[in-house]
Amino acid sequence: MGGTCTTGCGELTTAYLCHTCTGRLRAVLRDVVELALGAELRRAAHRAVRLTRTVDHLGAPTAEQPLPVDLDAANLGDALNDTFAAWVRHVAATMASDRALGPVCHACAGAPLPGHGSCSAILGTRNPAAHPSALAQWLATNVDYIRTLPTSGELLDELDAITRAATRAVDLPESSILAGACPECAGPVYTAQDATHGRCRTPGCDGVVRVDQGRADHLDTITRADAEYTAADAARVMTALGEPVTRAQINQWHRRGHLTPSSWAPPRSTTRPRPVDQDDQTSATKGRPRFRLGDLRARRRAALNRSRSA
């Protein structure tokens, strides 16, 4: 043990982790606990998604219905928990092999105290409460031991990377909107509802989008691609991109013969009984109507022009 820090920072150390990188590790663990990143990711995953998955990926629509959860945040939450849990098990197992373990002392019955190595190892092998804050707190209690491990540099790199990703994911305000596609990397750019410009959050990219132009350009792009949507999806997409319309309006235009479906999506399966009217009977036999975005935008413009001239 001793030499240069295992993170590759170049600093000399008597352990495997230098004092600077040990400070970084403490800061990472403190952020996970104080920001409650695990809980924030769960909230972000179930947050009301303002955009369908198809618009979020700036691509052509699919036949799938938009999900009521943000899968990116949900997957990241699982990765955060799994990464911290794996390192807790590793550190606890190393402690167990280094030290003769006895029963947990009375003072550490709830959580290990600093300096109580045996208690920390025992509680660690039992896997502290399976959420990131508790796991990070356990690791923080044992930082002085962790820096003596040959794997401490790898531990810091992994925990730092996953914590940064989680922080970026929960840093997006709930009132954010899609500003359009980044002119540099083509990724989706989000910004606050009242902002005029949005800056790309993709690492290494600093593209800027003007909100009104970016949304209009993206709507034109998916219109030219002959994108098709069900009424519910079309209402979400058009409203998110600056041309608000409701599902009820679209269905009304269809019933009155102002819109012709371009294709039909499979009927939605349900076990809940519903009253059946003529429209439901049509949906049961043909499925759910899909409409071309270009037709919907033209119908919306015609309705707006008629209301203005009335």
C-alpha positions in Angstrom: 0.0 0.0 0.0 1.2 3.5 -0.8 2.5 5.2 -3.9 0.3 7.1 -6.3 -3.5 7.3 -6.0 -5.4 4.5 -7.7 -7.7 7.0 -9.4 -4.9 8.1 -11.6 -4.8 11.6 -10.3 -1.1 11.4 -9.8 -1.0 12.4 -6.1 1.2 10.5 -3.7 -0.5 8.7 -0.9 0.2 6.3 1.9 -3.1 4.6 1.2 -4.7 3.6 -2.1 -6.8 6.8 -2.2 -5.1 10.2 -1.8 -6.5 12.9 0.6 -8.0 14.9 -2.3 -9.8 12.0 -3.8 -10.9 10.9 -0.4 -12.6 14.3 -0.1 -14.2 13.7 -3.5 -15.6 10.4 -2.2 -17.0 12.0 0.9 -18.6 14.7 -1.2 -20.2 12.2 -3.6 -21.6 10.2 -0.6 -22.8 13.4 1.0 -24.7 14.4 -2.1 -26.5 11.1 -2.4 -27.7 11.4 1.3 -28.5 15.1 1.4 -30.1 15.3 -2.0 -32.0 12.0 -1.5 -31.1 11.1 -5.0 -32.9 7.7 -4.9 -36.2 9.3 -3.8 -35.8 12.1 -6.4 -35.3 9.6 -9.2 -38.4 7.7 -8.1 -40.4 10.9 -8.2 -38.9 11.8 -11.6 -39.7 8.3 -12.9 -43.4 8.7 -12.0 -43.6 12.4 -12.8 -46.4 13.4 -15.2 -44.5 13.1 -18.6 -45.4 16.1 -20.8 -44.1 14.4 -23.9 -44.6 11.0 -25.5 -41.6 8.8 -25.8 -41.6 9.3 -29.5 -41.2 13.0 -29.3 -38.7 12.6 -26.5 -36.5 10.6 -28.8 -37.1 13.0 -31.7 -38.0 10.2 -34.1 -40.9 8.7 -35.9 -43.9 7.6 -33.9 -44.3 3.9 -32.9 -47.4 1.9 -32.3 -46.7 1.8 -28.5 -48.6 3.9 -26.1 -46.7 6.4 -24.1 -45.9 5.1 -20.7 -46.9 6.8 -17.4 -43.3 6.6 -16.2 -40.0 8.0 -17.4 -38.1 4.8 -18.1 -34.7 6.6 -18.2 -35.2 7.8 -14.7 -36.5 4.5 -13.5 -33.6 2.6 -15.0 -31.1 5.1 -13.6 -32.7 4.7 -10.1 -32.2 1.0 -10.3 -28.6 1.5 -11.5 -27.9 3.9 -8.7 -29.2 1.5 -6.1 -27.4 -1.6 -7.6 -24.1 0.2 -7.9 -24.1 1.4 -4.2 -25.4 -2.0 -3.0 -22.6 -3.9 -4.8 -19.9 -1.7 -3.3 -21.4 -2.0 0.2 -21.3 -5.8 -0.2 -17.7 -5.7 -1.5 -16.5 -3.4 1.3 -18.4 -5.4 4.0 -17.0 -8.7 2.7 -13.4 -7.3 2.8 -13.9 -6.1 6.3 -15.2 -9.5 7.3 -12.1 -11.2 6.0 -9.8 -8.6 7.6 -11.4 -8.6 11.1 -12.7 -11.1 13.5 -16.4 -10.3 13.8 -18.4 -10.5 17.0 -22.0 -9.4 17.7 -23.1 -5.9 17.0 -22.6 -3.7 20.1 -25.6 -2.0 21.7 -24.6 1.5 20.4 -24.6 0.3 16.8 -27.9 -1.6 16.9 -29.4 0.9 14.5 -26.4 2.1 12.5 -22.7 1.6 12.9 -20.7 4.3 14.7 -17.4 5.7 13.3 -14.6 3.5 14.4 -16.7 0.4 15.0 -15.3 -1.6 12.2 -16.7 -5.0 13.2 -20.2 -3.5 13.6 -19.9 -1.8 10.2 -18.9 -5.1 8.6 -21.7 -7.1 10.2 -24.4 -4.5 9.3 -22.9 -4.2 5.8 -23.2 -8.0 5.1 -26.9 -7.7 6.1 -27.2 -5.0 3.4 -28.4 -1.8 5.0 -31.9 -0.6 4.1 -31.9 -1.1 0.3 -32.1 2.5 -0.8 -29.2 4.7 -2.0 -29.2 7.1 0.9 -28.8 4.4 3.5 -26.1 2.7 1.4 -24.2 5.9 0.9 -24.4 6.6 4.6 -22.9 3.2 5.4 -20.1 3.8 2.9 -19.5 7.3 4.4 -19.1 5.8 7.8 -16.3 3.6 6.5 -14.4 6.0 4.2 -11.2 5.8 6.3 -11.2 2.0 5.7 -12.3 2.2 2.1 -9.2 4.3 1.2 -7.0 1.5 2.3 -8.5 -0.9 -0.3 -6.8 -1.5 -3.7 -10.3 -1.2 -5.3 -10.9 2.3 -3.8 -10.1 4.1 -7.0 -12.5 2.0 -9.0 -15.2 2.5 -6.2 -14.8 6.3 -6.5 -15.0 6.3 -10.3 -18.1 4.2 -10.4 -20.0 6.0 -7.6 -19.0 9.4 -8.9 -20.2 8.6 -12.5 -23.6 7.2 -11.4 -24.2 10.0 -8.9 -23.4 12.6 -11.6 -25.9 10.9 -14.0 -28.5 10.8 -11.3 -28.0 14.5 -10.4 -28.4 15.5 -14.1 -31.6 13.4 -14.3 -33.3 15.1 -11.4 -32.0 18.6 -12.2 -34.6 19.1 -14.9 -37.4 21.3 -13.5 -40.9 19.6 -13.5 -42.2 22.5 -15.5 -39.7 22.0 -18.3 -40.8 21.8 -22.0 -39.2 20.5 -25.1 -37.4 23.4 -26.9 -36.6 21.3 -30.0 -33.7 19.3 -31.4 -30.1 20.5 -30.6 -28.5 21.9 -33.8 -25.2 20.4 -32.8 -26.0 16.8 -31.7 -29.7 16.5 -32.7 -30.6 15.4 -29.1 -33.7 16.7 -27.3 -33.3 20.1 -25.6 -35.5 21.1 -22.6 -35.9 24.4 -20.9 -38.3 26.2 -18.5 -41.8 27.0 -19.7 -41.2 30.8 -19.9 -37.7 30.6 -21.4 -37.0 31.9 -24.9 -33.9 29.6 -25.4 -32.8 26.2 -24.3 -29.3 24.9 -23.9 -28.4 21.3 -24.7 -27.6 19.1 -21.6 -25.7 16.4 -23.5 -22.2 16.1 -22.0 -19.7 17.8 -24.3 -22.3 19.7 -26.2 -23.2 23.4 -25.9 -25.8 23.8 -28.6 -28.5 26.4 -28.0 -32.1 26.3 -29.4 -34.5 29.2 -29.7 -37.7 27.7 -28.3 -40.3 29.0 -30.8 -38.1 28.1 -33.8 -37.0 24.8 -32.4 -40.4 23.6 -31.6 -41.8 24.7 -35.0 -38.9 23.1 -36.9 -39.4 19.8 -35.1 -43.1 19.8 -35.7 -42.4 20.4 -39.4 -39.9 17.6 -39.4 -42.2 14.9 -38.1 -45.0 16.3 -40.3 -42.9 15.8 -43.4 -42.2 12.3 -42.2 -45.9 11.5 -42.5 -46.0 10.8 -38.8 -49.2 9.1 -37.6 -50.7 9.3 -34.1 -53.8 8.2 -32.3 -55.9 11.1 -31.0 -54.4 10.9 -27.5 -50.9 10.8 -28.7 -51.4 13.6 -31.3 -52.9 15.8 -28.6 -49.8 15.3 -26.4 -47.3 15.8 -29.3 -49.0 18.9 -30.8 -49.6 20.6 -27.5 -46.0 19.9 -26.3 -44.7 21.4 -29.6 -46.7 24.6 -29.4 -49.9 23.8 -31.4 -52.4 22.9 -28.6 -55.3 20.6 -29.4 -57.2 18.2 -27.2 -58.1 14.6 -27.8 -61.8 15.5 -27.6 -61.4 18.0 -30.5 -59.6 15.4 -32.7 -62.3 12.8 -32.0 -65.0 15.4 -32.8 -63.4 16.3 -36.1 -63.3 12.5 -36.9 -67.0 12.0 -36.0 -68.0 14.9 -38.1 -66.1 13.6 -41.1 -63.5 16.4 -41.1 -60.7 13.9 -40.6 -60.1 10.6 -42.2 -57.9 8.0 -40.4 -54.7 7.1 -42.2 -54.5 3.7 -40.4 -55.8 1.9 -37.4 -54.0 1.0 -34.2 -54.9 -2.3 -32.3 -57.8 -1.8 -29.9 -56.7 -1.2 -26.3 -57.4 -4.3 -24.2 -59.3 -3.7 -20.9 -61.2 -5.7 -18.4 -63.2 -2.7 -17.1 -66.8 -2.6 -18.3 -67.7 0.5 -20.3 -70.9 1.7 -21.9 -70.8 1.0 -25.7 -71.8 3.6 -28.2 -71.4 3.7 -32.0 -67.8 5.0 -31.8 -66.9 2.2 -29.4 -68.4 -0.4 -31.7 -66.2 0.9 -34.6 -63.1 0.9 -32.4 -63.9 -2.7 -31.3 -63.9 -3.9 -34.9 -61.3 -1.7 -36.5 -59.1 -0.6 -33.6 -58.2 3.0 -32.7 -57.9 5.5 -35.6 -54.5 7.0 -36.4 -54.2 10.4 -38.1 -51.4 12.0 -40.1 -50.0 15.0 -38.3 -50.2 17.0 -41.4 -53.9 16.4 -41.7 -54.4 17.4 -38.0 -52.4 20.6 -38.3 -54.4 21.6 -41.4 -57.7 20.9 -39.6 -56.6 22.9 -36.6 -55.6 25.9 -38.8 -59.0 25.7 -40.5 -60.8 25.7 -37.2 -58.8 28.6 -35.9 -59.4 30.6 -39.1 -63.1 30.0 -38.9 -63.3 31.1 -35.3 -61.4 34.3 -36.1 -63.7 35.2 -39.0 -66.9 34.5 -37.0 
